[in-house]
Amino acid sequence: KAMKKCCFCQGEVIKKRIRHVHYWGDDIVIFENVSAEVCTQCGETFFSPEVLKMIDRATLKQTPSDKSIDVPVFSLP
């Protein structure tokens, strides 16, 4: 069932496809074309249990990735 209001700010929540950057320890995993519900007011993102299971499987490397990219890392003084 789709959410209508954000549980944090009460803003309108809409369904859309997003890019999700997931941090897991020192790893960064990027998910593209993810089905999510996003608050139009505060930007909070909500995922269905099914999407969360897919993210967990991929994060634990149980699913092969489509591609890999190099990410520059900078340490600021």
All heavy atoms as a GROMACS GRO file, in nm:
protein
  613
    1LYS      N    1   0.085  -0.119   0.000
    1LYS     CA    2   0.000   0.000   0.000
    1LYS      C    3   0.089   0.124   0.000
    1LYS      O    4   0.182   0.136   0.078
    1LYS     CB    5  -0.091  -0.004   0.122
    1LYS     CG    6  -0.188   0.111   0.126
    1LYS     CD    7  -0.276   0.100   0.248
    1LYS     CE    8  -0.361   0.224   0.257
    1LYS     NZ    9  -0.437   0.229   0.379
    2ALA      N   10   0.056   0.218  -0.084
    2ALA     CA   11   0.136   0.341  -0.098
    2ALA      C   12   0.110   0.435   0.020
    2ALA      O   13   0.000   0.448   0.070
    2ALA     CB   14   0.102   0.411  -0.228
    3MET      N   15   0.219   0.501   0.062
    3MET     CA   16   0.208   0.602   0.167
    3MET      C   17   0.151   0.729   0.104
    3MET      O   18   0.175   0.757  -0.012
    3MET     CB   19   0.345   0.634   0.225
    3MET     CG   20   0.411   0.521   0.298
    3MET     SD   21   0.577   0.566   0.356
    3MET     CE   22   0.539   0.692   0.476
    4LYS      N   23   0.078   0.806   0.183
    4LYS     CA   24   0.026   0.933   0.134
    4LYS      C   25   0.097   1.050   0.200
    4LYS      O   26   0.117   1.153   0.140
    4LYS     CB   27  -0.125   0.942   0.159
    4LYS     CG   28  -0.204   0.840   0.078
    4LYS     CD   29  -0.352   0.858   0.100
    4LYS     CE   30  -0.429   0.747   0.033
    4LYS     NZ   31  -0.465   0.774  -0.102
    5LYS      N   32   0.138   1.032   0.327
    5LYS     CA   33   0.202   1.139   0.403
    5LYS      C   34   0.332   1.087   0.464
    5LYS      O   35   0.340   0.974   0.510
    5LYS     CB   36   0.111   1.187   0.517
    5LYS     CG   37  -0.018   1.252   0.473
    5LYS     CD   38   0.004   1.396   0.445
    5LYS     CE   39  -0.131   1.462   0.412
    5LYS     NZ   40  -0.113   1.592   0.358
    6CYS      N   41   0.432   1.174   0.467
    6CYS     CA   42   0.559   1.142   0.530
    6CYS      C   43   0.540   1.130   0.682
    6CYS      O   44   0.475   1.216   0.743
    6CYS     CB   45   0.660   1.252   0.498
    6CYS     SG   46   0.820   1.233   0.579
    7CYS      N   47   0.595   1.026   0.740
    7CYS     CA   48   0.580   1.007   0.885
    7CYS      C   49   0.667   1.104   0.965
    7CYS      O   50   0.652   1.116   1.086
    7CYS     CB   51   0.610   0.862   0.924
    7CYS     SG   52   0.773   0.804   0.878
    8PHE      N   53   0.759   1.175   0.899
    8PHE     CA   54   0.845   1.271   0.968
    8PHE      C   55   0.792   1.413   0.961
    8PHE      O   56   0.788   1.483   1.060
    8PHE     CB   57   0.987   1.265   0.912
    8PHE     CG   58   1.053   1.132   0.934
    8PHE    CD1   59   1.071   1.045   0.830
    8PHE    CD2   60   1.094   1.094   1.060
    8PHE    CE1   61   1.130   0.921   0.849
    8PHE    CE2   62   1.154   0.971   1.083
    8PHE     CZ   63   1.171   0.884   0.976
    9CYS      N   64   0.753   1.460   0.841
    9CYS     CA   65   0.713   1.600   0.826
    9CYS      C   66   0.569   1.618   0.778
    9CYS      O   67   0.523   1.730   0.763
    9CYS     CB   68   0.809   1.671   0.730
    9CYS     SG   69   0.782   1.627   0.556
   10GLN      N   70   0.501   1.507   0.749
   10GLN     CA   71   0.362   1.508   0.699
   10GLN      C   72   0.349   1.562   0.557
   10GLN      O   73   0.241   1.593   0.511
   10GLN     CB   74   0.269   1.586   0.793
   10GLN     CG   75   0.266   1.532   0.936
   10GLN     CD   76   0.230   1.385   0.940
   10GLN    OE1   77   0.131   1.342   0.886
   10GLN    NE2   78   0.315   1.306   1.005
   11GLY      N   79   0.463   1.573   0.485
   11GLY     CA   80   0.459   1.615   0.345
   11GLY      C   81   0.402   1.506   0.256
   11GLY      O   82   0.388   1.390   0.297
   12GLU      N   83   0.370   1.541   0.132
   12GLU     CA   84   0.316   1.446   0.036
   12GLU      C   85   0.426   1.349  -0.008
   12GLU      O   86   0.539   1.389  -0.034
   12GLU     CB   87   0.262   1.519  -0.087
   12GLU     CG   88   0.207   1.426  -0.192
   12GLU     CD   89   0.170   1.496  -0.321
   12GLU    OE1   90   0.200   1.616  -0.336
   12GLU    OE2   91   0.111   1.430  -0.408
   13VAL      N   92   0.391   1.221  -0.016
   13VAL     CA   93   0.484   1.118  -0.060
   13VAL      C   94   0.441   1.067  -0.196
   13VAL      O   95   0.323   1.038  -0.218
   13VAL     CB   96   0.488   1.001   0.043
   13VAL    CG1   97   0.573   0.887  -0.008
   13VAL    CG2   98   0.541   1.051   0.177
   14ILE      N   99   0.538   1.061  -0.290
   14ILE     CA  100   0.507   1.013  -0.425
   14ILE      C  101   0.599   0.895  -0.460
   14ILE      O  102   0.708   0.883  -0.408
   14ILE     CB  103   0.523   1.124  -0.531
   14ILE    CG1  104   0.666   1.178  -0.532
   14ILE    CG2  105   0.422   1.235  -0.508
   14ILE    CD1  106   0.696   1.271  -0.648
   15LYS      N  107   0.548   0.808  -0.548
   15LYS     CA  108   0.629   0.696  -0.597
   15LYS      C  109   0.715   0.746  -0.712
   15LYS      O  110   0.670   0.822  -0.797
   15LYS     CB  111   0.539   0.584  -0.649
   15LYS     CG  112   0.478   0.501  -0.541
   15LYS     CD  113   0.408   0.380  -0.601
   15LYS     CE  114   0.372   0.287  -0.489
   15LYS     NZ  115   0.355   0.150  -0.534
   16LYS      N  116   0.842   0.703  -0.712
   16LYS     CA  117   0.931   0.736  -0.823
   16LYS      C  118   1.047   0.638  -0.826
   16LYS      O  119   1.066   0.561  -0.733
   16LYS     CB  120   0.977   0.881  -0.816
   16LYS     CG  121   1.052   0.919  -0.690
   16LYS     CD  122   1.069   1.069  -0.672
   16LYS     CE  123   1.167   1.132  -0.764
   16LYS     NZ  124   1.201   1.270  -0.734
   17ARG      N  125   1.123   0.643  -0.934
   17ARG     CA  126   1.244   0.562  -0.949
   17ARG      C  127   1.362   0.653  -0.918
   17ARG      O  128   1.371   0.765  -0.968
   17ARG     CB  129   1.256   0.509  -1.092
   17ARG     CG  130   1.147   0.411  -1.129
   17ARG     CD  131   1.186   0.275  -1.084
   17ARG     NE  132   1.084   0.177  -1.113
   17ARG     CZ  133   1.101   0.049  -1.094
   17ARG    NH1  134   1.216   0.004  -1.047
   17ARG    NH2  135   1.005  -0.035  -1.118
   18ILE      N  136   1.453   0.604  -0.833
   18ILE     CA  137   1.563   0.687  -0.786
   18ILE      C  138   1.697   0.614  -0.797
   18ILE      O  139   1.701   0.493  -0.818
   18ILE     CB  140   1.542   0.731  -0.640
   18ILE    CG1  141   1.546   0.609  -0.546
   18ILE    CG2  142   1.415   0.811  -0.624
   18ILE    CD1  143   1.561   0.644  -0.400
   19ARG      N  144   1.804   0.689  -0.778
   19ARG     CA  145   1.937   0.632  -0.756
   19ARG      C  146   1.960   0.638  -0.605
   19ARG      O  147   1.945   0.742  -0.543
   19ARG     CB  148   2.043   0.715  -0.827
   19ARG     CG  149   2.185   0.668  -0.790
   19ARG     CD  150   2.289   0.752  -0.851
   19ARG     NE  151   2.301   0.712  -0.992
   19ARG     CZ  152   2.376   0.774  -1.081
   19ARG    NH1  153   2.441   0.883  -1.047
   19ARG    NH2  154   2.382   0.731  -1.203
   20HIS      N  155   1.995   0.524  -0.548
   20HIS     CA  156   2.016   0.514  -0.403
   20HIS      C  157   2.162   0.480  -0.376
   20HIS      O  158   2.214   0.382  -0.428
   20HIS     CB  159   1.925   0.407  -0.344
   20HIS     CG  160   1.952   0.377  -0.200
   20HIS    ND1  161   1.935   0.470  -0.100
   20HIS    CD2  162   1.995   0.264  -0.139
   20HIS    CE1  163   1.967   0.415   0.016
   20HIS    NE2  164   2.004   0.290  -0.005
   21VAL      N  165   2.229   0.564  -0.297
   21VAL     CA  166   2.367   0.539  -0.257
   21VAL      C  167   2.360   0.476  -0.117
   21VAL      O  168   2.310   0.536  -0.023
   21VAL     CB  169   2.450   0.669  -0.254
   21VAL    CG1  170   2.591   0.640  -0.209
   21VAL    CG2  171   2.448   0.735  -0.392
   22HIS      N  172   2.412   0.353  -0.108
   22HIS     CA  173   2.402   0.275   0.015
   22HIS      C  174   2.541   0.258   0.076
   22HIS      O  175   2.633   0.215   0.008
   22HIS     CB  176   2.343   0.137  -0.021
   22HIS     CG  177   2.306   0.053   0.096
   22HIS    ND1  178   2.194   0.076   0.172
   22HIS    CD2  179   2.367  -0.056   0.149
   22HIS    CE1  180   2.188  -0.016   0.267
   22HIS    NE2  181   2.291  -0.097   0.255
   23TYR      N  182   2.555   0.294   0.202
   23TYR     CA  183   2.683   0.282   0.272
   23TYR      C  184   2.680   0.158   0.360
   23TYR      O  185   2.587   0.139   0.438
   23TYR     CB  186   2.708   0.407   0.358
   23TYR     CG  187   2.716   0.533   0.275
   23TYR    CD1  188   2.603   0.609   0.248
   23TYR    CD2  189   2.837   0.575   0.221
   23TYR    CE1  190   2.611   0.724   0.170
   23TYR    CE2  191   2.846   0.689   0.145
   23TYR     CZ  192   2.732   0.763   0.119
   23TYR     OH  193   2.740   0.876   0.042
   24TRP      N  194   2.781   0.073   0.345
   24TRP     CA  195   2.790  -0.050   0.423
   24TRP      C  196   2.933  -0.063   0.472
   24TRP      O  197   3.022  -0.103   0.397
   24TRP     CB  198   2.751  -0.169   0.335
   24TRP     CG  199   2.747  -0.299   0.408
   24TRP    CD1  200   2.841  -0.398   0.404
   24TRP    CD2  201   2.645  -0.347   0.495
   24TRP    NE1  202   2.805  -0.502   0.483
   24TRP    CE2  203   2.684  -0.474   0.540
   24TRP    CE3  204   2.525  -0.294   0.540
   24TRP    CZ2  205   2.607  -0.549   0.628
   24TRP    CZ3  206   2.447  -0.369   0.627
   24TRP    CH2  207   2.488  -0.494   0.669
   25GLY      N  208   2.959  -0.022   0.595
   25GLY     CA  209   3.096  -0.018   0.646
   25GLY      C  210   3.177   0.078   0.562
   25GLY      O  211   3.140   0.194   0.546
   26ASP      N  212   3.288   0.030   0.506
   26ASP     CA  213   3.371   0.113   0.418
   26ASP      C  214   3.330   0.103   0.273
   26ASP      O  215   3.392   0.164   0.186
   26ASP     CB  216   3.519   0.074   0.432
   26ASP     CG  217   3.578   0.118   0.564
   26ASP    OD1  218   3.527   0.215   0.624
   26ASP    OD2  219   3.677   0.056   0.608
   27ASP      N  220   3.228   0.024   0.243
   27ASP     CA  221   3.182   0.005   0.105
   27ASP      C  222   3.071   0.103   0.070
   27ASP      O  223   2.992   0.142   0.156
   27ASP     CB  224   3.130  -0.137   0.084
   27ASP     CG  225   3.238  -0.243   0.095
   27ASP    OD1  226   3.356  -0.210   0.068
   27ASP    OD2  227   3.205  -0.357   0.131
   28ILE      N  228   3.069   0.140  -0.057
   28ILE     CA  229   2.960   0.221  -0.112
   28ILE      C  230   2.902   0.142  -0.228
   28ILE      O  231   2.975   0.099  -0.317
   28ILE     CB  232   3.011   0.358  -0.161
   28ILE    CG1  233   3.070   0.437  -0.046
   28ILE    CG2  234   2.898   0.435  -0.228
   28ILE    CD1  235   3.140   0.564  -0.089
   29VAL      N  236   2.770   0.123  -0.225
   29VAL     CA  237   2.702   0.050  -0.331
   29VAL      C  238   2.597   0.144  -0.390
   29VAL      O  239   2.519   0.205  -0.315
   29VAL     CB  240   2.636  -0.079  -0.279
   29VAL    CG1  241   2.572  -0.157  -0.391
   29VAL    CG2  242   2.736  -0.165  -0.204
   30ILE      N  243   2.595   0.156  -0.522
   30ILE     CA  244   2.498   0.244  -0.588
   30ILE      C  245   2.392   0.156  -0.655
   30ILE      O  246   2.424   0.067  -0.733
   30ILE     CB  247   2.566   0.334  -0.692
   30ILE    CG1  248   2.670   0.422  -0.623
   30ILE    CG2  249   2.462   0.419  -0.766
   30ILE    CD1  250   2.758   0.501  -0.718
   31PHE      N  251   2.268   0.185  -0.625
   31PHE     CA  252   2.155   0.116  -0.687
   31PHE      C  253   2.083   0.214  -0.778
   31PHE      O  254   2.049   0.324  -0.736
   31PHE     CB  255   2.058   0.064  -0.580
   31PHE     CG  256   2.119  -0.041  -0.491
   31PHE    CD1  257   2.181  -0.006  -0.372
   31PHE    CD2  258   2.115  -0.175  -0.527
   31PHE    CE1  259   2.238  -0.101  -0.290
   31PHE    CE2  260   2.172  -0.271  -0.445
   31PHE     CZ  261   2.233  -0.234  -0.327
   32GLU      N  262   2.063   0.174  -0.902
   32GLU     CA  263   1.993   0.259  -0.999
   32GLU      C  264   1.855   0.204  -1.029
   32GLU      O  265   1.831   0.084  -1.018
   32GLU     CB  266   2.075   0.270  -1.127
   32GLU     CG  267   2.210   0.337  -1.104
   32GLU     CD  268   2.292   0.353  -1.229
   32GLU    OE1  269   2.290   0.262  -1.315
   32GLU    OE2  270   2.359   0.456  -1.240
   33ASN      N  271   1.764   0.295  -1.064
   33ASN     CA  272   1.629   0.258  -1.104
   33ASN      C  273   1.553   0.187  -0.991
   33ASN      O  274   1.485   0.087  -1.013
   33ASN     CB  275   1.633   0.171  -1.231
   33ASN     CG  276   1.500   0.168  -1.301
   33ASN    OD1  277   1.425   0.264  -1.299
   33ASN    ND2  278   1.469   0.055  -1.361
   34VAL      N  279   1.569   0.238  -0.869
   34VAL     CA  280   1.507   0.177  -0.751
   34VAL      C  281   1.368   0.234  -0.730
   34VAL      O  282   1.349   0.356  -0.727
   34VAL     CB  283   1.593   0.204  -0.625
   34VAL    CG1  284   1.530   0.140  -0.503
   34VAL    CG2  285   1.734   0.155  -0.645
   35SER      N  286   1.271   0.147  -0.713
   35SER     CA  287   1.135   0.188  -0.681
   35SER      C  288   1.130   0.235  -0.536
   35SER      O  289   1.171   0.162  -0.445
   35SER     CB  290   1.039   0.071  -0.702
   35SER     OG  291   0.908   0.109  -0.667
   36ALA      N  292   1.085   0.359  -0.514
   36ALA     CA  293   1.081   0.415  -0.380
   36ALA      C  294   0.963   0.510  -0.367
   36ALA      O  295   0.904   0.552  -0.466
   36ALA     CB  296   1.211   0.489  -0.350
   37GLU      N  297   0.933   0.542  -0.243
   37GLU     CA  298   0.836   0.648  -0.213
   37GLU      C  299   0.917   0.761  -0.150
   37GLU      O  300   0.993   0.738  -0.056
   37GLU     CB  301   0.727   0.597  -0.121
   37GLU     CG  302   0.642   0.489  -0.188
   37GLU     CD  303   0.533   0.438  -0.098
   37GLU    OE1  304   0.427   0.502  -0.093
   37GLU    OE2  305   0.555   0.335  -0.033
   38VAL      N  306   0.902   0.882  -0.205
   38VAL     CA  307   0.986   0.994  -0.165
   38VAL      C  308   0.899   1.111  -0.123
   38VAL      O  309   0.804   1.148  -0.193
   38VAL     CB  310   1.080   1.037  -0.281
   38VAL    CG1  311   1.168   1.152  -0.240
   38VAL    CG2  312   1.163   0.919  -0.329
   39CYS      N  313   0.934   1.172  -0.009
   39CYS     CA  314   0.859   1.288   0.039
   39CYS      C  315   0.896   1.410  -0.046
   39CYS      O  316   1.014   1.440  -0.064
   39CYS     CB  317   0.892   1.314   0.186
   39CYS     SG  318   0.810   1.463   0.250
   40THR      N  319   0.795   1.479  -0.096
   40THR     CA  320   0.818   1.597  -0.179
   40THR      C  321   0.860   1.718  -0.095
   40THR      O  322   0.910   1.816  -0.148
   40THR     CB  323   0.691   1.634  -0.258
   40THR    OG1  324   0.584   1.659  -0.167
   40THR    CG2  325   0.652   1.524  -0.354
   41GLN      N  326   0.844   1.709   0.037
   41GLN     CA  327   0.879   1.821   0.124
   41GLN      C  328   1.019   1.807   0.184
   41GLN      O  329   1.102   1.896   0.170
   41GLN     CB  330   0.775   1.834   0.235
   41GLN     CG  331   0.794   1.954   0.325
   41GLN     CD  332   0.673   1.978   0.412
   41GLN    OE1  333   0.566   2.008   0.361
   41GLN    NE2  334   0.690   1.964   0.543
   42CYS      N  335   1.048   1.693   0.250
   42CYS     CA  336   1.177   1.679   0.320
   42CYS      C  337   1.274   1.586   0.247
   42CYS      O  338   1.391   1.580   0.282
   42CYS     CB  339   1.157   1.631   0.463
   42CYS     SG  340   1.108   1.458   0.480
   43GLY      N  341   1.226   1.512   0.147
   43GLY     CA  342   1.313   1.426   0.069
   43GLY      C  343   1.338   1.289   0.129
   43GLY      O  344   1.413   1.208   0.074
   44GLU      N  345   1.277   1.259   0.244
   44GLU     CA  346   1.293   1.127   0.305
   44GLU      C  347   1.249   1.019   0.206
   44GLU      O  348   1.154   1.036   0.131
   44GLU     CB  349   1.211   1.118   0.434
   44GLU     CG  350   1.235   0.993   0.514
   44GLU     CD  351   1.375   0.984   0.573
   44GLU    OE1  352   1.430   1.088   0.613
   44GLU    OE2  353   1.429   0.872   0.580
   45THR      N  354   1.324   0.908   0.204
   45THR     CA  355   1.299   0.801   0.110
   45THR      C  356   1.253   0.676   0.184
   45THR      O  357   1.311   0.640   0.287
   45THR     CB  358   1.429   0.769   0.032
   45THR    OG1  359   1.473   0.888  -0.032
   45THR    CG2  360   1.406   0.662  -0.072
   46PHE      N  361   1.152   0.611   0.131
   46PHE     CA  362   1.097   0.490   0.191
   46PHE      C  363   1.098   0.377   0.087
   46PHE      O  364   1.062   0.399  -0.029
   46PHE     CB  365   0.952   0.514   0.237
   46PHE     CG  366   0.939   0.630   0.333
   46PHE    CD1  367   0.908   0.757   0.284
   46PHE    CD2  368   0.959   0.613   0.468
   46PHE    CE1  369   0.896   0.864   0.371
   46PHE    CE2  370   0.948   0.721   0.556
   46PHE     CZ  371   0.916   0.847   0.507
   47PHE      N  372   1.143   0.257   0.130
   47PHE     CA  373   1.149   0.141   0.042
   47PHE      C  374   1.054   0.033   0.091
   47PHE      O  375   1.035   0.017   0.212
   47PHE     CB  376   1.291   0.083   0.039
   47PHE     CG  377   1.396   0.179  -0.009
   47PHE    CD1  378   1.492   0.228   0.075
   47PHE    CD2  379   1.397   0.220  -0.142
   47PHE    CE1  380   1.590   0.316   0.032
   47PHE    CE2  381   1.494   0.308  -0.188
   47PHE     CZ  382   1.589   0.356  -0.101
   48SER      N  383   1.002  -0.044  -0.002
   48SER     CA  384   0.917  -0.157   0.033
   48SER      C  385   1.004  -0.269   0.090
   48SER      O  386   1.126  -0.273   0.067
   48SER     CB  387   0.843  -0.208  -0.091
   48SER     OG  388   0.937  -0.271  -0.179
   49PRO      N  389   0.945  -0.363   0.163
   49PRO     CA  390   1.022  -0.477   0.214
   49PRO      C  391   1.091  -0.556   0.103
   49PRO      O  392   1.203  -0.603   0.120
   49PRO     CB  393   0.918  -0.562   0.286
   49PRO     CG  394   0.810  -0.467   0.325
   49PRO     CD  395   0.808  -0.365   0.214
   50GLU      N  396   1.027  -0.567  -0.013
   50GLU     CA  397   1.086  -0.641  -0.125
   50GLU      C  398   1.212  -0.572  -0.176
   50GLU      O  399   1.312  -0.637  -0.205
   50GLU     CB  400   0.984  -0.656  -0.239
   50GLU     CG  401   0.864  -0.741  -0.205
   50GLU     CD  402   0.757  -0.668  -0.124
   50GLU    OE1  403   0.758  -0.542  -0.118
   50GLU    OE2  404   0.673  -0.735  -0.062
   51VAL      N  405   1.208  -0.440  -0.189
   51VAL     CA  406   1.324  -0.364  -0.235
   51VAL      C  407   1.437  -0.375  -0.132
   51VAL      O  408   1.553  -0.394  -0.168
   51VAL     CB  409   1.288  -0.217  -0.263
   51VAL    CG1  410   1.412  -0.131  -0.283
   51VAL    CG2  411   1.196  -0.207  -0.384
   52LEU      N  412   1.403  -0.367  -0.004
   52LEU     CA  413   1.505  -0.380   0.100
   52LEU      C  414   1.573  -0.517   0.096
   52LEU      O  415   1.694  -0.527   0.116
   52LEU     CB  416   1.443  -0.356   0.238
   52LEU     CG  417   1.404  -0.211   0.267
   52LEU    CD1  418   1.327  -0.202   0.398
   52LEU    CD2  419   1.524  -0.120   0.269
   53LYS      N  420   1.498  -0.621   0.066
   53LYS     CA  421   1.557  -0.756   0.054
   53LYS      C  422   1.655  -0.761  -0.063
   53LYS      O  423   1.762  -0.820  -0.053
   53LYS     CB  424   1.448  -0.861   0.037
   53LYS     CG  425   1.373  -0.892   0.164
   53LYS     CD  426   1.263  -0.994   0.140
   53LYS     CE  427   1.176  -1.005   0.263
   53LYS     NZ  428   1.059  -1.090   0.239
   54MET      N  429   1.619  -0.698  -0.176
   54MET     CA  430   1.709  -0.695  -0.291
   54MET      C  431   1.837  -0.617  -0.258
   54MET      O  432   1.946  -0.658  -0.296
   54MET     CB  433   1.639  -0.634  -0.413
   54MET     CG  434   1.535  -0.726  -0.473
   54MET     SD  435   1.469  -0.663  -0.628
   54MET     CE  436   1.347  -0.548  -0.569
   55ILE      N  437   1.823  -0.505  -0.187
   55ILE     CA  438   1.939  -0.426  -0.147
   55ILE      C  439   2.028  -0.507  -0.054
   55ILE      O  440   2.150  -0.509  -0.069
   55ILE     CB  441   1.894  -0.293  -0.082
   55ILE    CG1  442   1.836  -0.200  -0.189
   55ILE    CG2  443   2.010  -0.226  -0.007
   55ILE    CD1  444   1.771  -0.074  -0.135
   56ASP      N  445   1.968  -0.577   0.042
   56ASP     CA  446   2.046  -0.661   0.134
   56ASP      C  447   2.123  -0.770   0.060
   56ASP      O  448   2.242  -0.791   0.085
   56ASP     CB  449   1.956  -0.725   0.240
   56ASP     CG  450   1.911  -0.629   0.348
   56ASP    OD1  451   1.970  -0.518   0.358
   56ASP    OD2  452   1.817  -0.664   0.423
   57ARG      N  453   2.058  -0.839  -0.031
   57ARG     CA  454   2.124  -0.946  -0.107
   57ARG      C  455   2.242  -0.891  -0.187
   57ARG      O  456   2.349  -0.949  -0.189
   57ARG     CB  457   2.025  -1.016  -0.200
   57ARG     CG  458   1.941  -1.121  -0.131
   57ARG     CD  459   1.873  -1.213  -0.230
   57ARG     NE  460   1.782  -1.143  -0.320
   57ARG     CZ  461   1.654  -1.120  -0.297
   57ARG    NH1  462   1.598  -1.162  -0.185
   57ARG    NH2  463   1.580  -1.057  -0.384
   58ALA      N  464   2.221  -0.778  -0.252
   58ALA     CA  465   2.328  -0.719  -0.334
   58ALA      C  466   2.442  -0.668  -0.245
   58ALA      O  467   2.559  -0.687  -0.278
   58ALA     CB  468   2.273  -0.605  -0.419
   59THR      N  469   2.409  -0.606  -0.133
   59THR     CA  470   2.510  -0.554  -0.042
   59THR      C  471   2.596  -0.666   0.015
   59THR      O  472   2.716  -0.651   0.032
   59THR     CB  473   2.444  -0.474   0.073
   59THR    OG1  474   2.368  -0.368   0.016
   59THR    CG2  475   2.547  -0.416   0.166
   60LEU      N  476   2.536  -0.780   0.041
   60LEU     CA  477   2.609  -0.895   0.094
   60LEU      C  478   2.674  -0.977  -0.017
   60LEU      O  479   2.720  -1.087   0.005
   60LEU     CB  480   2.515  -0.982   0.178
   60LEU     CG  481   2.459  -0.913   0.302
   60LEU    CD1  482   2.352  -0.999   0.369
   60LEU    CD2  483   2.570  -0.881   0.400
   61LYS      N  484   2.674  -0.919  -0.138
   61LYS     CA  485   2.740  -0.977  -0.256
   61LYS      C  486   2.683  -1.113  -0.296
   61LYS      O  487   2.752  -1.199  -0.347
   61LYS     CB  488   2.890  -0.983  -0.237
   61LYS     CG  489   2.952  -0.845  -0.222
   61LYS     CD  490   3.100  -0.852  -0.202
   61LYS     CE  491   3.168  -0.718  -0.197
   61LYS     NZ  492   3.113  -0.610  -0.125
   62GLN      N  493   2.552  -1.132  -0.271
   62GLN     CA  494   2.485  -1.254  -0.313
   62GLN      C  495   2.431  -1.239  -0.455
   62GLN      O  496   2.384  -1.334  -0.514
   62GLN     CB  497   2.371  -1.288  -0.216
   62GLN     CG  498   2.422  -1.320  -0.078
   62GLN     CD  499   2.310  -1.339   0.023
   62GLN    OE1  500   2.196  -1.308  -0.004
   62GLN    NE2  501   2.344  -1.390   0.139
   63THR      N  502   2.437  -1.118  -0.508
   63THR     CA  503   2.391  -1.088  -0.643
   63THR      C  504   2.506  -1.018  -0.716
   63THR      O  505   2.564  -0.925  -0.662
   63THR     CB  506   2.269  -0.992  -0.639
   63THR    OG1  507   2.168  -1.050  -0.557
   63THR    CG2  508   2.214  -0.967  -0.777
   64PRO      N  509   2.541  -1.063  -0.838
   64PRO     CA  510   2.649  -0.994  -0.910
   64PRO      C  511   2.607  -0.853  -0.953
   64PRO      O  512   2.492  -0.830  -0.988
   64PRO     CB  513   2.675  -1.084  -1.031
   64PRO     CG  514   2.553  -1.167  -1.045
   64PRO     CD  515   2.487  -1.176  -0.911
   65SER      N  516   2.702  -0.760  -0.950
   65SER     CA  517   2.671  -0.622  -0.991
   65SER      C  518   2.671  -0.611  -1.144
   65SER      O  519   2.732  -0.692  -1.213
   65SER     CB  520   2.772  -0.525  -0.932
   65SER     OG  521   2.901  -0.551  -0.981
   66ASP      N  522   2.602  -0.508  -1.193
   66ASP     CA  523   2.596  -0.483  -1.337
   66ASP      C  524   2.725  -0.420  -1.387
   66ASP      O  525   2.766  -0.442  -1.500
   66ASP     CB  526   2.478  -0.391  -1.370
   66ASP     CG  527   2.344  -0.457  -1.337
   66ASP    OD1  528   2.333  -0.579  -1.357
   66ASP    OD2  529   2.253  -0.386  -1.291
   67LYS      N  530   2.786  -0.337  -1.302
   67LYS     CA  531   2.912  -0.271  -1.337
   67LYS      C  532   2.978  -0.219  -1.211
   67LYS      O  533   2.917  -0.217  -1.104
   67LYS     CB  534   2.888  -0.157  -1.436
   67LYS     CG  535   2.802  -0.043  -1.382
   67LYS     CD  536   2.778   0.064  -1.486
   67LYS     CE  537   2.685   0.172  -1.431
   67LYS     NZ  538   2.658   0.275  -1.529
   68SER      N  539   3.102  -0.176  -1.223
   68SER     CA  540   3.176  -0.114  -1.112
   68SER      C  541   3.237   0.016  -1.162
   68SER      O  542   3.267   0.030  -1.280
   68SER     CB  543   3.288  -0.207  -1.064
   68SER     OG  544   3.234  -0.322  -1.004
   69ILE      N  545   3.256   0.111  -1.069
   69ILE     CA  546   3.318   0.238  -1.103
   69ILE      C  547   3.423   0.272  -0.998
   69ILE      O  548   3.417   0.224  -0.885
   69ILE     CB  549   3.214   0.353  -1.113
   69ILE    CG1  550   3.141   0.372  -0.978
   69ILE    CG2  551   3.116   0.329  -1.225
   69ILE    CD1  552   3.051   0.493  -0.974
   70ASP      N  553   3.522   0.352  -1.037
   70ASP     CA  554   3.620   0.404  -0.942
   70ASP      C  555   3.564   0.532  -0.882
   70ASP      O  556   3.506   0.614  -0.952
   70ASP     CB  557   3.752   0.436  -1.013
   70ASP     CG  558   3.826   0.310  -1.058
   70ASP    OD1  559   3.816   0.209  -0.986
   70ASP    OD2  560   3.891   0.313  -1.161
   71VAL      N  561   3.584   0.548  -0.752
   71VAL     CA  562   3.536   0.666  -0.684
   71VAL      C  563   3.655   0.736  -0.617
   71VAL      O  564   3.722   0.675  -0.534
   71VAL     CB  565   3.430   0.629  -0.575
   71VAL    CG1  566   3.385   0.753  -0.500
   71VAL    CG2  567   3.314   0.556  -0.639
   72PRO      N  568   3.683   0.862  -0.653
   72PRO     CA  569   3.793   0.932  -0.588
   72PRO      C  570   3.758   0.962  -0.441
   72PRO      O  571   3.643   0.989  -0.409
   72PRO     CB  572   3.809   1.061  -0.667
   72PRO     CG  573   3.690   1.071  -0.755
   72PRO     CD  574   3.620   0.940  -0.757
   73VAL      N  575   3.860   0.955  -0.356
   73VAL     CA  576   3.842   0.982  -0.214
   73VAL      C  577   3.938   1.094  -0.175
   73VAL      O  578   4.057   1.085  -0.203
   73VAL     CB  579   3.869   0.857  -0.128
   73VAL    CG1  580   3.856   0.890   0.020
   73VAL    CG2  581   3.776   0.743  -0.168
   74PHE      N  582   3.887   1.198  -0.112
   74PHE     CA  583   3.968   1.311  -0.068
   74PHE      C  584   3.957   1.325   0.083
   74PHE      O  585   3.849   1.310   0.140
   74PHE     CB  586   3.919   1.442  -0.132
   74PHE     CG  587   3.926   1.441  -0.282
   74PHE    CD1  588   3.816   1.405  -0.358
   74PHE    CD2  589   4.043   1.477  -0.345
   74PHE    CE1  590   3.823   1.405  -0.496
   74PHE    CE2  591   4.051   1.478  -0.484
   74PHE     CZ  592   3.941   1.441  -0.559
   75SER      N  593   4.068   1.354   0.147
   75SER     CA  594   4.070   1.382   0.290
   75SER      C  595   4.103   1.530   0.306
   75SER      O  596   4.207   1.577   0.262
   75SER     CB  597   4.177   1.296   0.358
   75SER     OG  598   4.180   1.324   0.496
   76LEU      N  599   4.011   1.604   0.366
   76LEU     CA  600   4.031   1.748   0.383
   76LEU      C  601   4.097   1.776   0.518
   76LEU      O  602   4.068   1.709   0.616
   76LEU     CB  603   3.897   1.821   0.374
   76LEU     CG  604   3.822   1.804   0.240
   76LEU    CD1  605   3.690   1.878   0.246
   76LEU    CD2  606   3.907   1.851   0.125
   77PRO      N  607   4.184   1.878   0.522
   77PRO     CA  608   4.255   1.911   0.648
   77PRO      C  609   4.158   1.972   0.750
   77PRO      O  610   4.057   2.023   0.722
   77PRO     CB  611   4.361   2.011   0.606
   77PRO     CG  612   4.321   2.062   0.473
   77PRO     CD  613   4.227   1.962   0.413
   0.00000   0.00000   0.00000
